[in-house]
């Protein structure tokens, strides 16, 4: 991801366990949560806990599988701005074509999902640059 080649580590930490990251250093940390009330609560709690335990220059909150509709997107953005005001937030929409492409072993070339991931790549490029 990004214009340059990066060493990327992907870890599904499940419930927040900041102690697992005590000796790890990041250029960019992307914390992912689902775009529903439970997922948002977990995402916000995870970011707040991680912020007290690790030193990372850039953290991005990625809200995944956000339902269609501008009202829902506005609510998520408002909640994130209230609780994590300085953090970049990227909303990744639910996209049925992505599931089809995953099952077919193909990739999406365009659409809302691809556009959202392009924003992630831009943030990584800026942080690493």
TIVO-2410 file (N, C-alpha, C; in nm, 3 decimals):
# residues 129
REC num residu      c1      c2      c3 atome chaine
REC   1      X   0.086  -0.118   0.000     N      A
REC   1      X   0.000   0.000   0.000    CA      A
REC   1      X   0.090   0.123   0.000     C      A
REC   2      X   0.048   0.226  -0.063     N      A
REC   2      X   0.130   0.346  -0.071    CA      A
REC   2      X   0.216   0.343  -0.195     C      A
REC   3      X   0.277   0.456  -0.226     N      A
REC   3      X   0.358   0.467  -0.346    CA      A
REC   3      X   0.492   0.397  -0.332     C      A
REC   4      X   0.548   0.402  -0.214     N      A
REC   4      X   0.677   0.335  -0.189    CA      A
REC   4      X   0.650   0.199  -0.129     C      A
REC   5      X   0.748   0.113  -0.133     N      A
REC   5      X   0.733  -0.016  -0.069    CA      A
REC   5      X   0.752  -0.001   0.081     C      A
REC   6      X   0.663  -0.054   0.159     N      A
REC   6      X   0.671  -0.043   0.304    CA      A
REC   6      X   0.671  -0.181   0.367     C      A
REC   7      X   0.738  -0.190   0.478     N      A
REC   7      X   0.725  -0.309   0.557    CA      A
REC   7      X   0.594  -0.295   0.632     C      A
REC   8      X   0.504  -0.385   0.611     N      A
REC   8      X   0.371  -0.375   0.668    CA      A
REC   8      X   0.348  -0.492   0.762     C      A
REC   9      X   0.297  -0.463   0.878     N      A
REC   9      X   0.258  -0.566   0.973    CA      A
REC   9      X   0.110  -0.551   0.997     C      A
REC  10      X   0.038  -0.660   0.979     N      A
REC  10      X  -0.105  -0.661   1.004    CA      A
REC  10      X  -0.130  -0.756   1.119     C      A
REC  11      X  -0.198  -0.706   1.221     N      A
REC  11      X  -0.226  -0.789   1.338    CA      A
REC  11      X  -0.369  -0.768   1.382     C      A
REC  12      X  -0.440  -0.876   1.400     N      A
REC  12      X  -0.574  -0.868   1.456    CA      A
REC  12      X  -0.558  -0.891   1.605     C      A
REC  13      X  -0.570  -0.784   1.680     N      A
REC  13      X  -0.547  -0.794   1.824    CA      A
REC  13      X  -0.672  -0.830   1.901     C      A
REC  14      X  -0.784  -0.841   1.833     N      A
REC  14      X  -0.908  -0.871   1.902    CA      A
REC  14      X  -0.936  -0.763   2.004     C      A
REC  15      X  -0.961  -0.803   2.125     N      A
REC  15      X  -0.980  -0.704   2.232    CA      A
REC  15      X  -0.849  -0.631   2.255     C      A
REC  16      X  -0.856  -0.505   2.293     N      A
REC  16      X  -0.732  -0.428   2.310    CA      A
REC  16      X  -0.637  -0.493   2.409     C      A
REC  17      X  -0.515  -0.511   2.368     N      A
REC  17      X  -0.409  -0.563   2.454    CA      A
REC  17      X  -0.284  -0.481   2.431     C      A
REC  18      X  -0.284  -0.355   2.479     N      A
REC  18      X  -0.168  -0.269   2.454    CA      A
REC  18      X  -0.037  -0.329   2.505     C      A
REC  19      X  -0.042  -0.417   2.605     N      A
REC  19      X   0.081  -0.476   2.657    CA      A
REC  19      X   0.152  -0.558   2.550     C      A
REC  20      X   0.081  -0.602   2.448     N      A
REC  20      X   0.144  -0.677   2.339    CA      A
REC  20      X   0.233  -0.587   2.254     C      A
REC  21      X   0.217  -0.456   2.267     N      A
REC  21      X   0.286  -0.362   2.180    CA      A
REC  21      X   0.390  -0.279   2.252     C      A
REC  22      X   0.424  -0.315   2.374     N      A
REC  22      X   0.514  -0.233   2.455    CA      A
REC  22      X   0.648  -0.204   2.388     C      A
REC  23      X   0.702  -0.296   2.310     N      A
REC  23      X   0.835  -0.278   2.252    CA      A
REC  23      X   0.832  -0.263   2.101     C      A
REC  24      X   0.716  -0.233   2.047     N      A
REC  24      X   0.700  -0.219   1.903    CA      A
REC  24      X   0.693  -0.070   1.869     C      A
REC  25      X   0.759  -0.030   1.761     N      A
REC  25      X   0.754   0.109   1.717    CA      A
REC  25      X   0.691   0.114   1.578     C      A
REC  26      X   0.609   0.213   1.555     N      A
REC  26      X   0.535   0.226   1.430    CA      A
REC  26      X   0.566   0.360   1.366     C      A
REC  27      X   0.556   0.364   1.235     N      A
REC  27      X   0.551   0.492   1.165    CA      A
REC  27      X   0.406   0.536   1.156     C      A
REC  28      X   0.320   0.440   1.126     N      A
REC  28      X   0.177   0.465   1.116    CA      A
REC  28      X   0.105   0.347   1.180     C      A
REC  29      X   0.008   0.377   1.263     N      A
REC  29      X  -0.075   0.274   1.322    CA      A
REC  29      X  -0.217   0.297   1.274     C      A
REC  30      X  -0.276   0.198   1.211     N      A
REC  30      X  -0.413   0.207   1.163    CA      A
REC  30      X  -0.497   0.115   1.251     C      A
REC  31      X  -0.590   0.174   1.323     N      A
REC  31      X  -0.677   0.098   1.413    CA      A
REC  31      X  -0.812   0.087   1.344     C      A
REC  32      X  -0.860  -0.036   1.330     N      A
REC  32      X  -0.981  -0.062   1.252    CA      A
REC  32      X  -1.094  -0.107   1.343     C      A
REC  33      X  -1.212  -0.054   1.317     N      A
REC  33      X  -1.332  -0.097   1.389    CA      A
REC  33      X  -1.451  -0.095   1.297     C      A
REC  34      X  -1.552  -0.171   1.333     N      A
REC  34      X  -1.674  -0.175   1.253    CA      A
REC  34      X  -1.757  -0.049   1.273     C      A
REC  35      X  -1.830  -0.012   1.170     N      A
REC  35      X  -1.911   0.109   1.173    CA      A
REC  35      X  -2.049   0.087   1.231     C      A
REC  36      X  -2.054   0.021   1.347     N      A
REC  36      X  -2.180   0.008   1.420    CA      A
REC  36      X  -2.153   0.050   1.565     C      A
REC  37      X  -2.256   0.065   1.648     N      A
REC  37      X  -2.232   0.115   1.785    CA      A
REC  37      X  -2.131   0.034   1.866     C      A
REC  38      X  -2.137  -0.097   1.859     N      A
REC  38      X  -2.042  -0.180   1.935    CA      A
REC  38      X  -1.901  -0.164   1.878     C      A
REC  39      X  -1.889  -0.169   1.747     N      A
REC  39      X  -1.758  -0.154   1.683    CA      A
REC  39      X  -1.696  -0.018   1.710     C      A
REC  40      X  -1.779   0.087   1.708     N      A
REC  40      X  -1.729   0.221   1.735    CA      A
REC  40      X  -1.679   0.233   1.879     C      A
REC  41      X  -1.754   0.178   1.973     N      A
REC  41      X  -1.712   0.184   2.114    CA      A
REC  41      X  -1.578   0.113   2.132     C      A
REC  42      X  -1.564  -0.003   2.071     N      A
REC  42      X  -1.438  -0.078   2.081    CA      A
REC  42      X  -1.323  -0.004   2.014     C      A
REC  43      X  -1.349   0.055   1.899     N      A
REC  43      X  -1.246   0.130   1.827    CA      A
REC  43      X  -1.197   0.248   1.911     C      A
REC  44      X  -1.288   0.324   1.964     N      A
REC  44      X  -1.251   0.442   2.043    CA      A
REC  44      X  -1.175   0.400   2.168     C      A
REC  45      X  -1.224   0.297   2.237     N      A
REC  45      X  -1.155   0.249   2.357    CA      A
REC  45      X  -1.015   0.199   2.323     C      A
REC  46      X  -1.002   0.127   2.214     N      A
REC  46      X  -0.871   0.075   2.173    CA      A
REC  46      X  -0.773   0.187   2.145     C      A
REC  47      X  -0.817   0.288   2.070     N      A
REC  47      X  -0.728   0.400   2.038    CA      A
REC  47      X  -0.687   0.473   2.164     C      A
REC  48      X  -0.782   0.497   2.255     N      A
REC  48      X  -0.749   0.567   2.379    CA      A
REC  48      X  -0.651   0.487   2.464     C      A
REC  49      X  -0.669   0.356   2.472     N      A
REC  49      X  -0.576   0.273   2.549    CA      A
REC  49      X  -0.439   0.267   2.483     C      A
REC  50      X  -0.436   0.251   2.352     N      A
REC  50      X  -0.308   0.244   2.282    CA      A
REC  50      X  -0.231   0.375   2.295     C      A
REC  51      X  -0.301   0.486   2.293     N      A
REC  51      X  -0.235   0.617   2.301    CA      A
REC  51      X  -0.161   0.635   2.433     C      A
REC  52      X  -0.205   0.568   2.537     N      A
REC  52      X  -0.137   0.581   2.667    CA      A
REC  52      X  -0.019   0.485   2.680     C      A
REC  53      X  -0.009   0.387   2.590     N      A
REC  53      X   0.091   0.282   2.607    CA      A
REC  53      X   0.202   0.281   2.504     C      A
REC  54      X   0.177   0.333   2.384     N      A
REC  54      X   0.279   0.323   2.281    CA      A
REC  54      X   0.308   0.461   2.224     C      A
REC  55      X   0.426   0.474   2.168     N      A
REC  55      X   0.468   0.598   2.106    CA      A
REC  55      X   0.458   0.580   1.955     C      A
REC  56      X   0.356   0.636   1.898     N      A
REC  56      X   0.341   0.630   1.753    CA      A
REC  56      X   0.313   0.770   1.700     C      A
REC  57      X   0.390   0.813   1.604     N      A
REC  57      X   0.373   0.948   1.555    CA      A
REC  57      X   0.240   0.971   1.483     C      A
REC  58      X   0.191   0.873   1.411     N      A
REC  58      X   0.068   0.889   1.335    CA      A
REC  58      X  -0.024   0.771   1.358     C      A
REC  59      X  -0.145   0.801   1.404     N      A
REC  59      X  -0.246   0.699   1.421    CA      A
REC  59      X  -0.368   0.740   1.340     C      A
REC  60      X  -0.425   0.644   1.270     N      A
REC  60      X  -0.542   0.667   1.187    CA      A
REC  60      X  -0.651   0.572   1.235     C      A
REC  61      X  -0.772   0.624   1.247     N      A
REC  61      X  -0.886   0.540   1.279    CA      A
REC  61      X  -0.958   0.506   1.148     C      A
REC  62      X  -0.975   0.379   1.123     N      A
REC  62      X  -1.044   0.333   1.003    CA      A
REC  62      X  -1.173   0.266   1.047     C      A
REC  63      X  -1.285   0.323   1.007     N      A
REC  63      X  -1.416   0.268   1.042    CA      A
REC  63      X  -1.462   0.188   0.922     C      A
REC  64      X  -1.475   0.059   0.940     N      A
REC  64      X  -1.499  -0.035   0.831    CA      A
REC  64      X  -1.646  -0.071   0.820     C      A
REC  65      X  -1.688  -0.100   0.698     N      A
REC  65      X  -1.823  -0.148   0.667    CA      A
REC  65      X  -1.931  -0.051   0.714     C      A
REC  66      X  -1.910   0.076   0.682     N      A
REC  66      X  -2.006   0.179   0.717    CA      A
REC  66      X  -2.126   0.168   0.625     C      A
REC  67      X  -2.244   0.163   0.685     N      A
REC  67      X  -2.367   0.152   0.607    CA      A
REC  67      X  -2.387   0.277   0.523     C      A
REC  68      X  -2.457   0.260   0.412     N      A
REC  68      X  -2.484   0.372   0.322    CA      A
REC  68      X  -2.572   0.475   0.393     C      A
REC  69      X  -2.560   0.597   0.351     N      A
REC  69      X  -2.644   0.703   0.405    CA      A
REC  69      X  -2.561   0.812   0.469     C      A
REC  70      X  -2.589   0.935   0.430     N      A
REC  70      X  -2.510   1.045   0.482    CA      A
REC  70      X  -2.533   1.069   0.630     C      A
REC  71      X  -2.652   1.040   0.680     N      A
REC  71      X  -2.679   1.060   0.824    CA      A
REC  71      X  -2.587   0.972   0.909     C      A
REC  72      X  -2.574   0.846   0.873     N      A
REC  72      X  -2.489   0.753   0.947    CA      A
REC  72      X  -2.344   0.799   0.944     C      A
REC  73      X  -2.298   0.840   0.828     N      A
REC  73      X  -2.160   0.888   0.814    CA      A
REC  73      X  -2.136   1.013   0.898     C      A
REC  74      X  -2.232   1.105   0.898     N      A
REC  74      X  -2.220   1.226   0.980    CA      A
REC  74      X  -2.215   1.193   1.128     C      A
REC  75      X  -2.299   1.098   1.172     N      A
REC  75      X  -2.298   1.058   1.312    CA      A
REC  75      X  -2.163   1.000   1.353     C      A
REC  76      X  -2.107   0.915   1.269     N      A
REC  76      X  -1.978   0.854   1.300    CA      A
REC  76      X  -1.869   0.961   1.304     C      A
REC  77      X  -1.867   1.048   1.206     N      A
REC  77      X  -1.766   1.155   1.204    CA      A
REC  77      X  -1.778   1.246   1.327     C      A
REC  78      X  -1.902   1.280   1.365     N      A
REC  78      X  -1.923   1.367   1.482    CA      A
REC  78      X  -1.874   1.299   1.610     C      A
REC  79      X  -1.902   1.171   1.625     N      A
REC  79      X  -1.859   1.098   1.745    CA      A
REC  79      X  -1.707   1.087   1.751     C      A
REC  80      X  -1.645   1.057   1.638     N      A
REC  80      X  -1.499   1.048   1.635    CA      A
REC  80      X  -1.435   1.184   1.661     C      A
REC  81      X  -1.492   1.291   1.605     N      A
REC  81      X  -1.437   1.425   1.627    CA      A
REC  81      X  -1.450   1.467   1.773     C      A
REC  82      X  -1.557   1.424   1.836     N      A
REC  82      X  -1.579   1.458   1.977    CA      A
REC  82      X  -1.482   1.384   2.068     C      A
REC  83      X  -1.460   1.255   2.042     N      A
REC  83      X  -1.379   1.173   2.132    CA      A
REC  83      X  -1.232   1.163   2.093     C      A
REC  84      X  -1.202   1.178   1.965     N      A
REC  84      X  -1.063   1.170   1.917    CA      A
REC  84      X  -1.040   1.285   1.819     C      A
REC  85      X  -1.042   1.408   1.868     N      A
REC  85      X  -1.047   1.523   1.779    CA      A
REC  85      X  -0.928   1.540   1.685     C      A
REC  86      X  -0.811   1.498   1.722     N      A
REC  86      X  -0.693   1.522   1.638    CA      A
REC  86      X  -0.665   1.407   1.541     C      A
REC  87      X  -0.744   1.303   1.548     N      A
REC  87      X  -0.713   1.183   1.471    CA      A
REC  87      X  -0.780   1.182   1.334     C      A
REC  88      X  -0.702   1.153   1.229     N      A
REC  88      X  -0.765   1.134   1.098    CA      A
REC  88      X  -0.857   1.012   1.103     C      A
REC  89      X  -0.972   1.025   1.041     N      A
REC  89      X  -1.070   0.916   1.037    CA      A
REC  89      X  -1.104   0.887   0.892     C      A
REC  90      X  -1.100   0.760   0.857     N      A
REC  90      X  -1.138   0.719   0.723    CA      A
REC  90      X  -1.256   0.624   0.736     C      A
REC  91      X  -1.362   0.655   0.663     N      A
REC  91      X  -1.481   0.570   0.663    CA      A
REC  91      X  -1.476   0.482   0.539     C      A
REC  92      X  -1.480   0.352   0.560     N      A
REC  92      X  -1.478   0.257   0.449    CA      A
REC  92      X  -1.620   0.201   0.436     C      A
REC  93      X  -1.683   0.224   0.322     N      A
REC  93      X  -1.822   0.183   0.307    CA      A
REC  93      X  -1.839   0.032   0.289     C      A
REC  94      X  -1.955  -0.014   0.328     N      A
REC  94      X  -1.996  -0.151   0.296    CA      A
REC  94      X  -2.010  -0.156   0.145     C      A
REC  95      X  -1.951  -0.256   0.083     N      A
REC  95      X  -1.960  -0.265  -0.063    CA      A
REC  95      X  -1.975  -0.411  -0.104     C      A
REC  96      X  -2.092  -0.442  -0.158     N      A
REC  96      X  -2.123  -0.580  -0.195    CA      A
REC  96      X  -2.028  -0.632  -0.303     C      A
REC  97      X  -1.980  -0.544  -0.389     N      A
REC  97      X  -1.887  -0.588  -0.495    CA      A
REC  97      X  -1.758  -0.643  -0.437     C      A
REC  98      X  -1.719  -0.594  -0.318     N      A
REC  98      X  -1.596  -0.641  -0.255    CA      A
REC  98      X  -1.610  -0.788  -0.214     C      A
REC  99      X  -1.723  -0.822  -0.157     N      A
REC  99      X  -1.743  -0.962  -0.118    CA      A
REC  99      X  -1.742  -1.053  -0.240     C      A
REC 100      X  -1.808  -1.010  -0.346     N      A
REC 100      X  -1.808  -1.089  -0.470    CA      A
REC 100      X  -1.666  -1.105  -0.524     C      A
REC 101      X  -1.592  -0.995  -0.527     N      A
REC 101      X  -1.454  -1.001  -0.577    CA      A
REC 101      X  -1.368  -1.093  -0.491     C      A
REC 102      X  -1.389  -1.090  -0.360     N      A
REC 102      X  -1.313  -1.178  -0.270    CA      A
REC 102      X  -1.340  -1.325  -0.301     C      A
REC 103      X  -1.466  -1.358  -0.319     N      A
REC 103      X  -1.501  -1.497  -0.350    CA      A
REC 103      X  -1.450  -1.538  -0.488     C      A
REC 104      X  -1.449  -1.444  -0.581     N      A
REC 104      X  -1.404  -1.475  -0.717    CA      A
REC 104      X  -1.253  -1.468  -0.733     C      A
REC 105      X  -1.183  -1.420  -0.633     N      A
REC 105      X  -1.038  -1.407  -0.641    CA      A
REC 105      X  -0.994  -1.295  -0.734     C      A
REC 106      X  -1.078  -1.194  -0.746     N      A
REC 106      X  -1.044  -1.079  -0.829    CA      A
REC 106      X  -1.030  -0.956  -0.740     C      A
REC 107      X  -0.987  -0.844  -0.798     N      A
REC 107      X  -0.976  -0.721  -0.720    CA      A
REC 107      X  -1.066  -0.614  -0.778     C      A
REC 108      X  -1.100  -0.522  -0.690     N      A
REC 108      X  -1.179  -0.407  -0.734    CA      A
REC 108      X  -1.083  -0.303  -0.790     C      A
REC 109      X  -1.118  -0.245  -0.901     N      A
REC 109      X  -1.034  -0.143  -0.962    CA      A
REC 109      X  -1.083  -0.002  -0.929     C      A
REC 110      X  -1.210   0.011  -0.895     N      A
REC 110      X  -1.265   0.143  -0.865    CA      A
REC 110      X  -1.385   0.127  -0.772     C      A
REC 111      X  -1.435   0.240  -0.725     N      A
REC 111      X  -1.553   0.240  -0.639    CA      A
REC 111      X  -1.521   0.297  -0.502     C      A
REC 112      X  -1.621   0.307  -0.416     N      A
REC 112      X  -1.605   0.369  -0.284    CA      A
REC 112      X  -1.500   0.301  -0.196     C      A
REC 113      X  -1.493   0.169  -0.200     N      A
REC 113      X  -1.395   0.098  -0.118    CA      A
REC 113      X  -1.253   0.132  -0.162     C      A
REC 114      X  -1.229   0.128  -0.292     N      A
REC 114      X  -1.096   0.158  -0.346    CA      A
REC 114      X  -1.059   0.303  -0.316     C      A
REC 115      X  -1.153   0.393  -0.327     N      A
REC 115      X  -1.129   0.534  -0.297    CA      A
REC 115      X  -1.088   0.552  -0.151     C      A
REC 116      X  -1.155   0.481  -0.060     N      A
REC 116      X  -1.121   0.489   0.083    CA      A
REC 116      X  -0.980   0.438   0.109     C      A
REC 117      X  -0.944   0.328   0.046     N      A
REC 117      X  -0.809   0.274   0.067    CA      A
REC 117      X  -0.702   0.362   0.004     C      A
REC 118      X  -0.738   0.436  -0.099     N      A
REC 118      X  -0.643   0.533  -0.156    CA      A
REC 118      X  -0.613   0.642  -0.054     C      A
REC 119      X  -0.712   0.681   0.025     N      A
REC 119      X  -0.689   0.779   0.131    CA      A
REC 119      X  -0.594   0.723   0.236     C      A
REC 120      X  -0.610   0.595   0.269     N      A
REC 120      X  -0.519   0.530   0.366    CA      A
REC 120      X  -0.377   0.534   0.311     C      A
REC 121      X  -0.360   0.497   0.185     N      A
REC 121      X  -0.227   0.498   0.123    CA      A
REC 121      X  -0.166   0.637   0.125     C      A
REC 122      X  -0.246   0.739   0.100     N      A
REC 122      X  -0.195   0.877   0.102    CA      A
REC 122      X  -0.147   0.916   0.241     C      A
REC 123      X  -0.222   0.877   0.343     N      A
REC 123      X  -0.180   0.908   0.480    CA      A
REC 123      X  -0.049   0.837   0.516     C      A
REC 124      X  -0.034   0.713   0.471     N      A
REC 124      X   0.090   0.639   0.497    CA      A
REC 124      X   0.206   0.706   0.424     C      A
REC 125      X   0.184   0.743   0.298     N      A
REC 125      X   0.289   0.811   0.221    CA      A
REC 125      X   0.333   0.939   0.292     C      A
REC 126      X   0.238   1.018   0.339     N      A
REC 126      X   0.272   1.144   0.407    CA      A
REC 126      X   0.349   1.118   0.535     C      A
REC 127      X   0.308   1.018   0.612     N      A
REC 127      X   0.375   0.989   0.739    CA      A
REC 127      X   0.516   0.935   0.717     C      A
REC 128      X   0.533   0.854   0.613     N      A
REC 128      X   0.663   0.794   0.587    CA      A
REC 128      X   0.758   0.889   0.515     C      A
REC 129      X   0.700   0.991   0.450     N      A
REC 129      X   0.779   1.081   0.367    CA      A
REC 129      X   0.863   1.172   0.443     C      A
***
